[in-house]
Amino acid sequence: MRLLSYDELKPQKGIGYSKSHIWRLEKEHKFPRRVPIGESRHGWIEDEIDNWIAERAASRDEEAAS
């Protein structure tokens, strides 16, 4: 299991959202939740981020097929 920092989300996964936008999405259960890894430090589980991206792509494909 690998954790990604906020600074890794954009270059590695293409997620360029601001921290506050990500936190709003988390509260709405629309983005994977952070994992606390220390005082004032957190990360995201890479597999959960990959699954989230795959879900977005799948919903896009479903909309295109409609």
Rosetta blueprint (number, residue, H / E / L):
1 M L
2 R L
3 L E
4 L E
5 S L
6 Y H
7 D H
8 E H
9 L H
10 K H
11 P H
12 Q H
13 K H
14 G L
15 I L
16 G L
17 Y L
18 S L
19 K H
20 S H
21 H H
22 I H
23 W H
24 R H
25 L H
26 E H
27 K H
28 E L
29 H L
30 K L
31 F L
32 P L
33 R L
34 R L
35 V E
36 P E
37 I E
38 G E
39 E L
40 S L
41 R E
42 H E
43 G E
44 W E
45 I E
46 E H
47 D H
48 E H
49 I H
50 D H
51 N H
52 W H
53 I H
54 A H
55 E H
56 R H
57 A H
58 A H
59 S H
60 R H
61 D H
62 E H
63 E H
64 A H
65 A H
66 S L
